[in-house]
Amino acid sequence: MAIGVGAGSEQRASIGVTIIGGQTLCLMLTLLVVPVAYSYLAELESASWASRSSFRWQQLRTSFAKRLGLF
């Protein structure tokens, strides 16, 4: 639909691009963002109450970046 040719293809191309973009965004959210957020929250939940008060946010940011593959 997005790369179609013929009569009326200009009108259908815009909706086709919108559908492809939405599906791609949902795929990225489902396969990347949700699992990373889940593991991030599971790590916070597994920490004891005593260690939560002294939890270093730099360590949390580093582990989050490693999960995303930033370094």
RAZITA-V380898 format. One record per helix or strand. SS is the DSSP state (h for helix, s for strand). FROM is the first residue (numbers start at 0). LEN is the number of residues. If there is no record, write none. Layout:
ss: {SS:SS}
from: {FROM:FROM}
len: {LEN:LEN}
This chain:
ss: {h:h:h}
from: {8:48:56}
len: {38:5:12}
